[in-house]
Amino acid sequence: MSERRSFATGEQHGLEVSRVRIVAGADIRARLPKMGRPRPSDLISGLVTALFSIPEGMAYASIGGFNPVSGLYSGMVSTFVGSMFARTVLMVTTLTSAIALSAKSVLSEAGLDPTDVGNIAMLTVAVGVVMLALGLLKVGAIMDFVSSAVMTGFTLGIAVQIVSGVLKDVTGYDPQSHNTLVKFVDAAAHVSQWSWAAVLVAVATVAVWAVFRFVKAVASYATLISLVVVTAVCAIVDVDIENVGDIAEIPNSLPPVTVPDVSKLPDLLLGSFAIALVALAQAAGISAAVPNPDKSRPSASGDFAAQGAANIVGGFFGSLATGGSLSRTGVAVSAGAKTRWAGIFAGVWLLLLVVVAGSAAQIIPMAVIGGLLFVIGFELIAGRWDDVVLVVRTAPLSAVAMIATFVATTQIPLQDAILVGAGISLVLYCVQAARSAELVELRPTDSGWETAPLPPVLPSERITVVHYSGVSLFAEVPRVSGQWPRAAEDNRRSVLILSVRTLPGVPSATVQKLLRTRAEEVRANGGRFILVGVRDDLLNRLRRAGLVDTIGADNIFPATEVVFGALDDAYETATRWLAEQPKS
């Protein structure tokens, strides 16, 4: 009997352990991004993105002073891993011009050789570790507080950067200015130095794209068709313009295994934070510009963690630091991407293309790439234009913030521009919060409570219920103080009930001072001051500030699960107290 009981107990224990494992496994699966089913359009989109990654990746590596081939490697393993875990489903993780320039600056300031593979690997892995840590700490949630107007300005600025970055490819003239907007002026001022062959190829690329874009049956393949057709024509006619092969020779081989030089970590750690900041800003711009097709909610922290994993793995396979690429994501979307498999296929396709026929991609004209990136840049601008019009027409202050962020994105380093945008968003938030703060009177009715304008003077022999709505910023105090009913000389038969259910647990010091002043003022004139809807965290804060003694513990009513439950109780208490007071 005991053996059977023991066996049954063991079996039950085994079942419980199994249930725990099943539940834990289900929880892990729920936290992982959904893969979805790949579609034919994802396969094509991945191919187009991979073809773009050959010249664009090499070009970006070159402007950063790195071996152009390392730009190719940045679109393989890193792109594959990033697409697997990104919360912005269509985001393509790879090398960007901003990250390449930031990496060059970090290595230069550290006095390290940008061509040393050990230095590059260490920087890439360090950036990945920082990104992963910030993602796991949910730091990306700060992007939720960035104003939509600011993100619109930032996205427009990035789009203009994409267009200005390919002026050399489409005109044959290399603007000498480092200023994004001045590059256009510089190029326009040197029309005589343009390569008209490059201009014609770029225009032809855009024209072919436009023709097929309006043919519904092949609209999603317009980018690939224009890339292949114009490249083939240029090869047959033998147009004398810059090709991918002029940047660097593409080896037909897998990316090499690289070992980070750990001894350089102290010199690179601070700089890795700057690069991570640039990547966060770019990823946030992608989330705003490219919504998830499956309607799932993007997560800045999830994207940051995904980019971190991509860099940690990619650093061991010759990749430069990578992040969300707005241009490459735009290419993928334009080519028909529907699921995250488009980015995964892009990494696989690029690896296969380089191994099997890497040298064949050397015939792609840079003007073709430039023309298509022009299209991508203007598509991004067009996609946000309705937001621009809406902001300008309805929110003048937000419009100023949008323009300021746009200017910052095109005039100063990207990592500084996003800080400017974040600062502007904070100012906007504070201004809007201060404006929204208000006090209203609540009056009891048979069906509940109704709002009414506040009386200028606290009426005698009456219960006045004041409801506070705001976020407790110090900037609210002047507005709220101006709305507060003044206490009359004789308020012995008056009660002021302040409802603070929306007041946060850590109110500003100025708000605490206001509560103290008003409570003492009402009590000094013989009235009673009652605080209603106080949550536990706020009560602890008031106790530490000594406000519980000032107001009186019997005059503080904690919040209940019923929205106006505490207010009902306080009103009954005030009614009884008022009836007990001697009439004047």
Summary of the structure (lengths in Angstrom):
residues: 584
radius of gyration: 31.3
end to end distance: 85.4
largest distance: 105.6
contacts: 2120
relative contact order: 0.14
helix: 67%
strand: 8%
